[in-house]
Amino acid sequence: MSLQNAQAEFAEILFNDEEHADFLQPAQNMRIYRNNVQSTLGQTLLDIYPMINRLVGEDFFRITAKEYILKYPSRSSNLHDYGEYFSSFLAEYPPLHNLTYLAEVAEFEWTCHQLYFAADHGMMDIQKLESLSPDQYGHLHFTLHPACKLMKFHYPLLRILALCKGELSGTINVNEGGVNLLIARPEWDILLIPVSSAEFAFLAALQENYSITDALESALQLDPEFKMDEKLPEWVRHKIIVDFFSIHE
């Protein structure tokens, strides 16, 4: 048997509960490998998705994690890469078909996990910005912090989070409405900043590399009272907007 075939069979056995009788015997040794790998990946999912664990209970979470591991075995040597498809898996997992909000919660937790390991960035050079001439302002393109993401949630994510943290007692109505969130890690901690539809549109346009003029137009279409002169300094101060460049049209 070639090395490639041996590696493929080894990987198949690790992520399969059936016993195999081939060159990789004795079977009990493979069970040790399999249990170690599945235990490590299960703990990885538990670390990334504490809210899901809290919402469904640890016993059910471990059963669900095992099913996920069998369907999505690890393809990377870096454990930080594992768990990307958990949200999609939960959306299609039959035992949870009535709990549709769980997939959105998982998407939020995966985003926080990604942002935690995203690149850092310094503060914007305000003096450089102030040195520009007024005729350049309309052509400016602002850059958001690399550890920053805008997300629209259909469910009350912040209230679900508070419930999971024990900061909210009783029950919540998951159909009470969603929230637009700016999720950012400008320093060490993840920030969750609710934003209006106009603020979301403005920042999303900047993130998609539109000029500040086009971003402002998108915001004003949703809210004619949108005050860019107030929000822009605030986002720079909190390291949401961290750089800029100018393109003359």
PyRosetta script that sets phi, psi and omega in degrees:
from pyrosetta import init, pose_from_sequence

init()
pose = pose_from_sequence("MSLQNAQAEFAEILFNDEEHADFLQPAQNMRIYRNNVQSTLGQTLLDIYPMINRLVGEDFFRITAKEYILKYPSRSSNLHDYGEYFSSFLAEYPPLHNLTYLAEVAEFEWTCHQLYFAADHGMMDIQKLESLSPDQYGHLHFTLHPACKLMKFHYPLLRILALCKGELSGTINVNEGGVNLLIARPEWDILLIPVSSAEFAFLAALQENYSITDALESALQLDPEFKMDEKLPEWVRHKIIVDFFSIHE")
pose.set_psi(1, 135.4)
pose.set_omega(1, -179.0)
pose.set_phi(2, -71.9)
pose.set_psi(2, 160.6)
pose.set_omega(2, 178.1)
pose.set_phi(3, -60.7)
pose.set_psi(3, -40.2)
pose.set_omega(3, -179.8)
pose.set_phi(4, -62.1)
pose.set_psi(4, -43.6)
pose.set_omega(4, 178.9)
pose.set_phi(5, -67.1)
pose.set_psi(5, -37.6)
pose.set_omega(5, 179.1)
pose.set_phi(6, -64.3)
pose.set_psi(6, -42.3)
pose.set_omega(6, 178.6)
pose.set_phi(7, -65.1)
pose.set_psi(7, -39.6)
pose.set_omega(7, 179.4)
pose.set_phi(8, -64.5)
pose.set_psi(8, -42.2)
pose.set_omega(8, 179.7)
pose.set_phi(9, -67.8)
pose.set_psi(9, -38.5)
pose.set_omega(9, 178.6)
pose.set_phi(10, -60.6)
pose.set_psi(10, -45.3)
pose.set_omega(10, 179.6)
pose.set_phi(11, -64.4)
pose.set_psi(11, -39.7)
pose.set_omega(11, 179.8)
pose.set_phi(12, -63.0)
pose.set_psi(12, -41.1)
pose.set_omega(12, -179.1)
pose.set_phi(13, -67.2)
pose.set_psi(13, -38.6)
pose.set_omega(13, -179.0)
pose.set_phi(14, -59.3)
pose.set_psi(14, -34.2)
pose.set_omega(14, -175.8)
pose.set_phi(15, -110.4)
pose.set_psi(15, 33.1)
pose.set_omega(15, 179.0)
pose.set_phi(16, -143.1)
pose.set_psi(16, 131.5)
pose.set_omega(16, -177.0)
pose.set_phi(17, -80.9)
pose.set_psi(17, -8.4)
pose.set_omega(17, -179.0)
pose.set_phi(18, -76.5)
pose.set_psi(18, 148.6)
pose.set_omega(18, 177.2)
pose.set_phi(19, -79.4)
pose.set_psi(19, 143.9)
pose.set_omega(19, 179.0)
pose.set_phi(20, -123.1)
pose.set_psi(20, 139.5)
pose.set_omega(20, 178.5)
pose.set_phi(21, -118.6)
pose.set_psi(21, 85.5)
pose.set_omega(21, -179.8)
pose.set_phi(22, -141.1)
pose.set_psi(22, -154.3)
pose.set_omega(22, -175.5)
pose.set_phi(23, -66.7)
pose.set_psi(23, -13.3)
pose.set_omega(23, -176.5)
pose.set_phi(24, -90.9)
pose.set_psi(24, 26.0)
pose.set_omega(24, 176.1)
pose.set_phi(25, -79.8)
pose.set_psi(25, 159.2)
pose.set_omega(25, 5.6)
pose.set_phi(26, -77.8)
pose.set_psi(26, 150.8)
pose.set_omega(26, -174.2)
pose.set_phi(27, -61.9)
pose.set_psi(27, -33.0)
pose.set_omega(27, -177.3)
pose.set_phi(28, -65.3)
pose.set_psi(28, -28.3)
pose.set_omega(28, 176.2)
pose.set_phi(29, -67.8)
pose.set_psi(29, -38.2)
pose.set_omega(29, 178.2)
pose.set_phi(30, -67.6)
pose.set_psi(30, -33.3)
pose.set_omega(30, 177.4)
pose.set_phi(31, -63.2)
pose.set_psi(31, -35.5)
pose.set_omega(31, 178.3)
pose.set_phi(32, -65.2)
pose.set_psi(32, -48.4)
pose.set_omega(32, 177.0)
pose.set_phi(33, -57.6)
pose.set_psi(33, -48.6)
pose.set_omega(33, -176.4)
pose.set_phi(34, -60.9)
pose.set_psi(34, -45.3)
pose.set_omega(34, -178.7)
pose.set_phi(35, -64.3)
pose.set_psi(35, -39.3)
pose.set_omega(35, 179.3)
pose.set_phi(36, -65.0)
pose.set_psi(36, -45.0)
pose.set_omega(36, -179.4)
pose.set_phi(37, -64.9)
pose.set_psi(37, -48.0)
pose.set_omega(37, -177.8)
pose.set_phi(38, -67.2)
pose.set_psi(38, -33.8)
pose.set_omega(38, 177.4)
pose.set_phi(39, -66.6)
pose.set_psi(39, -42.5)
pose.set_omega(39, 179.8)
pose.set_phi(40, -64.5)
pose.set_psi(40, -45.3)
pose.set_omega(40, -179.9)
pose.set_phi(41, -68.0)
pose.set_psi(41, -36.4)
pose.set_omega(41, 177.7)
pose.set_phi(42, -63.2)
pose.set_psi(42, -42.1)
pose.set_omega(42, 177.9)
pose.set_phi(43, -67.7)
pose.set_psi(43, -34.4)
pose.set_omega(43, 176.6)
pose.set_phi(44, -60.8)
pose.set_psi(44, -45.2)
pose.set_omega(44, 178.1)
pose.set_phi(45, -64.3)
pose.set_psi(45, -38.7)
pose.set_omega(45, 179.5)
pose.set_phi(46, -63.6)
pose.set_psi(46, -38.9)
pose.set_omega(46, 179.7)
pose.set_phi(47, -69.6)
pose.set_psi(47, -35.0)
pose.set_omega(47, -177.9)
pose.set_phi(48, -79.9)
pose.set_psi(48, -31.6)
pose.set_omega(48, -172.3)
pose.set_phi(49, -120.7)
pose.set_psi(49, 58.8)
pose.set_omega(49, 179.4)
pose.set_phi(50, -65.1)
pose.set_psi(50, -31.0)
pose.set_omega(50, 179.1)
pose.set_phi(51, -67.5)
pose.set_psi(51, -43.1)
pose.set_omega(51, 177.9)
pose.set_phi(52, -61.6)
pose.set_psi(52, -42.3)
pose.set_omega(52, 178.1)
pose.set_phi(53, -58.6)
pose.set_psi(53, -43.4)
pose.set_omega(53, -179.5)
pose.set_phi(54, -66.8)
pose.set_psi(54, -36.9)
pose.set_omega(54, -175.1)
pose.set_phi(55, -76.0)
pose.set_psi(55, -33.6)
pose.set_omega(55, -177.1)
pose.set_phi(56, -104.6)
pose.set_psi(56, -13.2)
pose.set_omega(56, -177.2)
pose.set_phi(57, 92.8)
pose.set_psi(57, 144.9)
pose.set_omega(57, -172.6)
pose.set_phi(58, -64.5)
pose.set_psi(58, -39.9)
pose.set_omega(58, -179.1)
pose.set_phi(59, -61.6)
pose.set_psi(59, -46.5)
pose.set_omega(59, 179.9)
pose.set_phi(60, -68.2)
pose.set_psi(60, -36.1)
pose.set_omega(60, 179.4)
pose.set_phi(61, -61.0)
pose.set_psi(61, -42.8)
pose.set_omega(61, -177.7)
pose.set_phi(62, -66.9)
pose.set_psi(62, -35.7)
pose.set_omega(62, 175.8)
pose.set_phi(63, -65.2)
pose.set_psi(63, -45.0)
pose.set_omega(63, 179.2)
pose.set_phi(64, -63.8)
pose.set_psi(64, -41.8)
pose.set_omega(64, 179.4)
pose.set_phi(65, -61.6)
pose.set_psi(65, -40.0)
pose.set_omega(65, 179.5)
pose.set_phi(66, -63.2)
pose.set_psi(66, -41.2)
pose.set_omega(66, 178.0)
pose.set_phi(67, -64.2)
pose.set_psi(67, -39.8)
pose.set_omega(67, 178.7)
pose.set_phi(68, -63.9)
pose.set_psi(68, -44.2)
pose.set_omega(68, -178.2)
pose.set_phi(69, -61.4)
pose.set_psi(69, -39.0)
pose.set_omega(69, 179.1)
pose.set_phi(70, -66.9)
pose.set_psi(70, -34.6)
pose.set_omega(70, -178.7)
pose.set_phi(71, -83.8)
pose.set_psi(71, -34.6)
pose.set_omega(71, -178.0)
pose.set_phi(72, -125.7)
pose.set_psi(72, 77.0)
pose.set_omega(72, 176.5)
pose.set_phi(73, -64.4)
pose.set_psi(73, 156.0)
pose.set_omega(73, -179.1)
pose.set_phi(74, -64.9)
pose.set_psi(74, 135.1)
pose.set_omega(74, 177.6)
pose.set_phi(75, -115.6)
pose.set_psi(75, 7.9)
pose.set_omega(75, -176.8)
pose.set_phi(76, -132.9)
pose.set_psi(76, 150.0)
pose.set_omega(76, 175.9)
pose.set_phi(77, -79.6)
pose.set_psi(77, -8.7)
pose.set_omega(77, -179.5)
pose.set_phi(78, -101.9)
pose.set_psi(78, 115.8)
pose.set_omega(78, -178.3)
pose.set_phi(79, -64.6)
pose.set_psi(79, -21.5)
pose.set_omega(79, 178.3)
pose.set_phi(80, -64.3)
pose.set_psi(80, -19.6)
pose.set_omega(80, -179.5)
pose.set_phi(81, -85.7)
pose.set_psi(81, -8.3)
pose.set_omega(81, -171.9)
pose.set_phi(82, -89.7)
pose.set_psi(82, 138.5)
pose.set_omega(82, 176.0)
pose.set_phi(83, 109.3)
pose.set_psi(83, 7.4)
pose.set_omega(83, -174.4)
pose.set_phi(84, -60.1)
pose.set_psi(84, -33.2)
pose.set_omega(84, -172.6)
pose.set_phi(85, -100.1)
pose.set_psi(85, 15.0)
pose.set_omega(85, -176.2)
pose.set_phi(86, -64.3)
pose.set_psi(86, -37.0)
pose.set_omega(86, 179.0)
pose.set_phi(87, -62.3)
pose.set_psi(87, -47.2)
pose.set_omega(87, 178.9)
pose.set_phi(88, -63.7)
pose.set_psi(88, -38.0)
pose.set_omega(88, 179.0)
pose.set_phi(89, -62.9)
pose.set_psi(89, -45.6)
pose.set_omega(89, -179.7)
pose.set_phi(90, -63.4)
pose.set_psi(90, -35.4)
pose.set_omega(90, -179.8)
pose.set_phi(91, -64.0)
pose.set_psi(91, -26.1)
pose.set_omega(91, -176.7)
pose.set_phi(92, -109.6)
pose.set_psi(92, 0.0)
pose.set_omega(92, -175.5)
pose.set_phi(93, -77.0)
pose.set_psi(93, 113.2)
pose.set_omega(93, -173.2)
pose.set_phi(94, -51.1)
pose.set_psi(94, -43.6)
pose.set_omega(94, -178.5)
pose.set_phi(95, -62.5)
pose.set_psi(95, -14.6)
pose.set_omega(95, -177.2)
pose.set_phi(96, -115.1)
pose.set_psi(96, 20.6)
pose.set_omega(96, -172.8)
pose.set_phi(97, -64.6)
pose.set_psi(97, -22.1)
pose.set_omega(97, 178.8)
pose.set_phi(98, -89.3)
pose.set_psi(98, -9.8)
pose.set_omega(98, -177.2)
pose.set_phi(99, -107.2)
pose.set_psi(99, 65.3)
pose.set_omega(99, -172.3)
pose.set_phi(100, -66.3)
pose.set_psi(100, -22.1)
pose.set_omega(100, -178.7)
pose.set_phi(101, -70.4)
pose.set_psi(101, -19.1)
pose.set_omega(101, -177.0)
pose.set_phi(102, -62.7)
pose.set_psi(102, -36.3)
pose.set_omega(102, 179.4)
pose.set_phi(103, -62.5)
pose.set_psi(103, -38.2)
pose.set_omega(103, 179.4)
pose.set_phi(104, -69.9)
pose.set_psi(104, -38.5)
pose.set_omega(104, 175.9)
pose.set_phi(105, -61.6)
pose.set_psi(105, -43.4)
pose.set_omega(105, 179.0)
pose.set_phi(106, -63.9)
pose.set_psi(106, -38.2)
pose.set_omega(106, 178.1)
pose.set_phi(107, -62.3)
pose.set_psi(107, -40.3)
pose.set_omega(107, 176.9)
pose.set_phi(108, -62.7)
pose.set_psi(108, -45.5)
pose.set_omega(108, -177.5)
pose.set_phi(109, -66.5)
pose.set_psi(109, -37.4)
pose.set_omega(109, 177.7)
pose.set_phi(110, -66.2)
pose.set_psi(110, -38.1)
pose.set_omega(110, 177.4)
pose.set_phi(111, -61.9)
pose.set_psi(111, -45.1)
pose.set_omega(111, 178.1)
pose.set_phi(112, -60.9)
pose.set_psi(112, -40.7)
pose.set_omega(112, 178.2)
pose.set_phi(113, -61.1)
pose.set_psi(113, -45.2)
pose.set_omega(113, 179.5)
pose.set_phi(114, -64.6)
pose.set_psi(114, -43.9)
pose.set_omega(114, -177.5)
pose.set_phi(115, -66.5)
pose.set_psi(115, -31.0)
pose.set_omega(115, 179.4)
pose.set_phi(116, -60.9)
pose.set_psi(116, -33.8)
pose.set_omega(116, -178.3)
pose.set_phi(117, -101.8)
pose.set_psi(117, 7.7)
pose.set_omega(117, 179.7)
pose.set_phi(118, -73.7)
pose.set_psi(118, 168.4)
pose.set_omega(118, -177.4)
pose.set_phi(119, -67.3)
pose.set_psi(119, 153.4)
pose.set_omega(119, 174.8)
pose.set_phi(120, -90.2)
pose.set_psi(120, 170.0)
pose.set_omega(120, 177.8)
pose.set_phi(121, -158.6)
pose.set_psi(121, 144.8)
pose.set_omega(121, 178.8)
pose.set_phi(122, -80.1)
pose.set_psi(122, 179.8)
pose.set_omega(122, 178.1)
pose.set_phi(123, -71.0)
pose.set_psi(123, 155.3)
pose.set_omega(123, 175.3)
pose.set_phi(124, -65.3)
pose.set_psi(124, 143.8)
pose.set_omega(124, 176.3)
pose.set_phi(125, -80.5)
pose.set_psi(125, 94.7)
pose.set_omega(125, -176.0)
pose.set_phi(126, -65.7)
pose.set_psi(126, -36.8)
pose.set_omega(126, -179.8)
pose.set_phi(127, -62.0)
pose.set_psi(127, -37.9)
pose.set_omega(127, 177.6)
pose.set_phi(128, -64.8)
pose.set_psi(128, -38.5)
pose.set_omega(128, 178.6)
pose.set_phi(129, -66.5)
pose.set_psi(129, -41.8)
pose.set_omega(129, -177.8)
pose.set_phi(130, -69.1)
pose.set_psi(130, -19.2)
pose.set_omega(130, -179.0)
pose.set_phi(131, -79.5)
pose.set_psi(131, -9.9)
pose.set_omega(131, -178.9)
pose.set_phi(132, -73.0)
pose.set_psi(132, 151.3)
pose.set_omega(132, 175.6)
pose.set_phi(133, -83.7)
pose.set_psi(133, 151.8)
pose.set_omega(133, -177.1)
pose.set_phi(134, -55.6)
pose.set_psi(134, -29.9)
pose.set_omega(134, -177.9)
pose.set_phi(135, -71.6)
pose.set_psi(135, -9.2)
pose.set_omega(135, 178.0)
pose.set_phi(136, -91.6)
pose.set_psi(136, -15.7)
pose.set_omega(136, -172.3)
pose.set_phi(137, -57.8)
pose.set_psi(137, -43.7)
pose.set_omega(137, -176.0)
pose.set_phi(138, -67.0)
pose.set_psi(138, -17.9)
pose.set_omega(138, -178.5)
pose.set_phi(139, -99.1)
pose.set_psi(139, 4.9)
pose.set_omega(139, -177.4)
pose.set_phi(140, -70.1)
pose.set_psi(140, 142.6)
pose.set_omega(140, 171.6)
pose.set_phi(141, -120.8)
pose.set_psi(141, 124.1)
pose.set_omega(141, -179.1)
pose.set_phi(142, -99.4)
pose.set_psi(142, 147.7)
pose.set_omega(142, -177.8)
pose.set_phi(143, -110.0)
pose.set_psi(143, 129.2)
pose.set_omega(143, 176.6)
pose.set_phi(144, -84.1)
pose.set_psi(144, 155.1)
pose.set_omega(144, 178.2)
pose.set_phi(145, -55.1)
pose.set_psi(145, 138.1)
pose.set_omega(145, -179.6)
pose.set_phi(146, -61.7)
pose.set_psi(146, -25.0)
pose.set_omega(146, 176.9)
pose.set_phi(147, -97.1)
pose.set_psi(147, 62.4)
pose.set_omega(147, -173.0)
pose.set_phi(148, -150.3)
pose.set_psi(148, 134.2)
pose.set_omega(148, 178.7)
pose.set_phi(149, -148.3)
pose.set_psi(149, 142.1)
pose.set_omega(149, 176.0)
pose.set_phi(150, -100.6)
pose.set_psi(150, 133.0)
pose.set_omega(150, -179.0)
pose.set_phi(151, -138.9)
pose.set_psi(151, 138.4)
pose.set_omega(151, 174.0)
pose.set_phi(152, -101.3)
pose.set_psi(152, 125.1)
pose.set_omega(152, 179.4)
pose.set_phi(153, -112.4)
pose.set_psi(153, 135.8)
pose.set_omega(153, 178.5)
pose.set_phi(154, -84.4)
pose.set_psi(154, -16.9)
pose.set_omega(154, -178.6)
pose.set_phi(155, -112.6)
pose.set_psi(155, 160.7)
pose.set_omega(155, -177.4)
pose.set_phi(156, -73.9)
pose.set_psi(156, 74.9)
pose.set_omega(156, -172.6)
pose.set_phi(157, -56.6)
pose.set_psi(157, -43.3)
pose.set_omega(157, -176.3)
pose.set_phi(158, -65.8)
pose.set_psi(158, -36.1)
pose.set_omega(158, 177.9)
pose.set_phi(159, -72.4)
pose.set_psi(159, -36.0)
pose.set_omega(159, 175.6)
pose.set_phi(160, -64.2)
pose.set_psi(160, -40.8)
pose.set_omega(160, 177.7)
pose.set_phi(161, -62.8)
pose.set_psi(161, -44.2)
pose.set_omega(161, 178.8)
pose.set_phi(162, -62.0)
pose.set_psi(162, -38.6)
pose.set_omega(162, 177.8)
pose.set_phi(163, -63.5)
pose.set_psi(163, -42.9)
pose.set_omega(163, -179.6)
pose.set_phi(164, -66.1)
pose.set_psi(164, -31.2)
pose.set_omega(164, 179.9)
pose.set_phi(165, -84.1)
pose.set_psi(165, -3.4)
pose.set_omega(165, -178.0)
pose.set_phi(166, 78.7)
pose.set_psi(166, 14.7)
pose.set_omega(166, -179.8)
pose.set_phi(167, -90.2)
pose.set_psi(167, -4.3)
pose.set_omega(167, -178.5)
pose.set_phi(168, -136.3)
pose.set_psi(168, 126.1)
pose.set_omega(168, -179.7)
pose.set_phi(169, -97.7)
pose.set_psi(169, 162.3)
pose.set_omega(169, 178.2)
pose.set_phi(170, 82.2)
pose.set_psi(170, -149.3)
pose.set_omega(170, -178.1)
pose.set_phi(171, -121.4)
pose.set_psi(171, 165.2)
pose.set_omega(171, 176.1)
pose.set_phi(172, -128.5)
pose.set_psi(172, 156.2)
pose.set_omega(172, 176.1)
pose.set_phi(173, -91.9)
pose.set_psi(173, 107.5)
pose.set_omega(173, -175.7)
pose.set_phi(174, -68.0)
pose.set_psi(174, -11.9)
pose.set_omega(174, 179.9)
pose.set_phi(175, -99.5)
pose.set_psi(175, 16.9)
pose.set_omega(175, -176.6)
pose.set_phi(176, -78.7)
pose.set_psi(176, -6.2)
pose.set_omega(176, 178.1)
pose.set_phi(177, 125.8)
pose.set_psi(177, 156.6)
pose.set_omega(177, -176.0)
pose.set_phi(178, -98.7)
pose.set_psi(178, -163.6)
pose.set_omega(178, -177.1)
pose.set_phi(179, -153.8)
pose.set_psi(179, 146.0)
pose.set_omega(179, 171.4)
pose.set_phi(180, -94.6)
pose.set_psi(180, 127.0)
pose.set_omega(180, -176.2)
pose.set_phi(181, -123.0)
pose.set_psi(181, 139.3)
pose.set_omega(181, 164.9)
pose.set_phi(182, -100.2)
pose.set_psi(182, 115.1)
pose.set_omega(182, -179.5)
pose.set_phi(183, -107.0)
pose.set_psi(183, 122.0)
pose.set_omega(183, -173.7)
pose.set_phi(184, -144.2)
pose.set_psi(184, 152.0)
pose.set_omega(184, 173.4)
pose.set_phi(185, -129.4)
pose.set_psi(185, 74.3)
pose.set_omega(185, -178.4)
pose.set_phi(186, -69.7)
pose.set_psi(186, -28.3)
pose.set_omega(186, 177.2)
pose.set_phi(187, -124.5)
pose.set_psi(187, -113.3)
pose.set_omega(187, -177.9)
pose.set_phi(188, -99.1)
pose.set_psi(188, -31.0)
pose.set_omega(188, -173.1)
pose.set_phi(189, -101.1)
pose.set_psi(189, 150.0)
pose.set_omega(189, 174.4)
pose.set_phi(190, -78.6)
pose.set_psi(190, 129.1)
pose.set_omega(190, 176.8)
pose.set_phi(191, -105.1)
pose.set_psi(191, 135.9)
pose.set_omega(191, 176.4)
pose.set_phi(192, -115.5)
pose.set_psi(192, 109.1)
pose.set_omega(192, -173.3)
pose.set_phi(193, -118.0)
pose.set_psi(193, 109.0)
pose.set_omega(193, 174.9)
pose.set_phi(194, -64.7)
pose.set_psi(194, 136.8)
pose.set_omega(194, 179.8)
pose.set_phi(195, -129.7)
pose.set_psi(195, 151.9)
pose.set_omega(195, 176.8)
pose.set_phi(196, -73.1)
pose.set_psi(196, 170.7)
pose.set_omega(196, 178.6)
pose.set_phi(197, -62.7)
pose.set_psi(197, -37.4)
pose.set_omega(197, 179.8)
pose.set_phi(198, -69.0)
pose.set_psi(198, -43.1)
pose.set_omega(198, 177.7)
pose.set_phi(199, -62.8)
pose.set_psi(199, -41.4)
pose.set_omega(199, 178.1)
pose.set_phi(200, -60.5)
pose.set_psi(200, -46.0)
pose.set_omega(200, -178.9)
pose.set_phi(201, -63.5)
pose.set_psi(201, -41.0)
pose.set_omega(201, -179.4)
pose.set_phi(202, -63.1)
pose.set_psi(202, -50.8)
pose.set_omega(202, -178.0)
pose.set_phi(203, -67.8)
pose.set_psi(203, -37.6)
pose.set_omega(203, 178.8)
pose.set_phi(204, -63.6)
pose.set_psi(204, -39.3)
pose.set_omega(204, 178.6)
pose.set_phi(205, -64.5)
pose.set_psi(205, -41.3)
pose.set_omega(205, 176.7)
pose.set_phi(206, -62.7)
pose.set_psi(206, -41.9)
pose.set_omega(206, -178.5)
pose.set_phi(207, -66.8)
pose.set_psi(207, -26.1)
pose.set_omega(207, 177.3)
pose.set_phi(208, -90.6)
pose.set_psi(208, 11.8)
pose.set_omega(208, 172.1)
pose.set_phi(209, 75.4)
pose.set_psi(209, 24.6)
pose.set_omega(209, 172.5)
pose.set_phi(210, -80.6)
pose.set_psi(210, 156.2)
pose.set_omega(210, 178.0)
pose.set_phi(211, -70.0)
pose.set_psi(211, 164.7)
pose.set_omega(211, 179.7)
pose.set_phi(212, -64.6)
pose.set_psi(212, -30.4)
pose.set_omega(212, 177.5)
pose.set_phi(213, -64.2)
pose.set_psi(213, -47.1)
pose.set_omega(213, 179.1)
pose.set_phi(214, -67.9)
pose.set_psi(214, -36.8)
pose.set_omega(214, 179.0)
pose.set_phi(215, -64.8)
pose.set_psi(215, -41.1)
pose.set_omega(215, 178.8)
pose.set_phi(216, -64.8)
pose.set_psi(216, -41.1)
pose.set_omega(216, 178.4)
pose.set_phi(217, -60.2)
pose.set_psi(217, -41.3)
pose.set_omega(217, 178.7)
pose.set_phi(218, -62.7)
pose.set_psi(218, -40.0)
pose.set_omega(218, -179.5)
pose.set_phi(219, -69.8)
pose.set_psi(219, -42.7)
pose.set_omega(219, -177.2)
pose.set_phi(220, -68.1)
pose.set_psi(220, -26.1)
pose.set_omega(220, 176.1)
pose.set_phi(221, -65.4)
pose.set_psi(221, -28.8)
pose.set_omega(221, 179.2)
pose.set_phi(222, -92.0)
pose.set_psi(222, -31.4)
pose.set_omega(222, -178.9)
pose.set_phi(223, -149.1)
pose.set_psi(223, 100.7)
pose.set_omega(223, -179.4)
pose.set_phi(224, -60.3)
pose.set_psi(224, -16.0)
pose.set_omega(224, -179.3)
pose.set_phi(225, -95.4)
pose.set_psi(225, 6.4)
pose.set_omega(225, 179.7)
pose.set_phi(226, -58.7)
pose.set_psi(226, 127.3)
pose.set_omega(226, -174.9)
pose.set_phi(227, -109.6)
pose.set_psi(227, 90.6)
pose.set_omega(227, -179.2)
pose.set_phi(228, -63.5)
pose.set_psi(228, -34.0)
pose.set_omega(228, -177.0)
pose.set_phi(229, -66.5)
pose.set_psi(229, -18.2)
pose.set_omega(229, 175.9)
pose.set_phi(230, -93.2)
pose.set_psi(230, -41.7)
pose.set_omega(230, -174.6)
pose.set_phi(231, -75.1)
pose.set_psi(231, -37.9)
pose.set_omega(231, -175.1)
pose.set_phi(232, -60.1)
pose.set_psi(232, -49.9)
pose.set_omega(232, 178.1)
pose.set_phi(233, -61.3)
pose.set_psi(233, -34.8)
pose.set_omega(233, 179.1)
pose.set_phi(234, -64.5)
pose.set_psi(234, -44.3)
pose.set_omega(234, -179.6)
pose.set_phi(235, -68.9)
pose.set_psi(235, -32.9)
pose.set_omega(235, 175.5)
pose.set_phi(236, -68.7)
pose.set_psi(236, -42.9)
pose.set_omega(236, -178.6)
pose.set_phi(237, -62.6)
pose.set_psi(237, -34.7)
pose.set_omega(237, -178.9)
pose.set_phi(238, -93.7)
pose.set_psi(238, 10.4)
pose.set_omega(238, 177.2)
pose.set_phi(239, 60.9)
pose.set_psi(239, 34.3)
pose.set_omega(239, 170.2)
pose.set_phi(240, -83.6)
pose.set_psi(240, -45.5)
pose.set_omega(240, 172.5)
pose.set_phi(241, -101.8)
pose.set_psi(241, 123.4)
pose.set_omega(241, -169.1)
pose.set_phi(242, -124.2)
pose.set_psi(242, -6.7)
pose.set_omega(242, -178.9)
pose.set_phi(243, -162.5)
pose.set_psi(243, 172.6)
pose.set_omega(243, 179.5)
pose.set_phi(244, -156.1)
pose.set_psi(244, 162.1)
pose.set_omega(244, 170.9)
pose.set_phi(245, -151.8)
pose.set_psi(245, 162.5)
pose.set_omega(245, -175.2)
pose.set_phi(246, -120.0)
pose.set_psi(246, 135.2)
pose.set_omega(246, 175.0)
pose.set_phi(247, -122.9)
pose.set_psi(247, 118.5)
pose.set_omega(247, 178.0)
pose.set_phi(248, -85.6)
pose.set_psi(248, 127.2)
pose.set_omega(248, -176.9)
pose.set_phi(249, -95.1)
pose.dump_pdb("model.pdb")
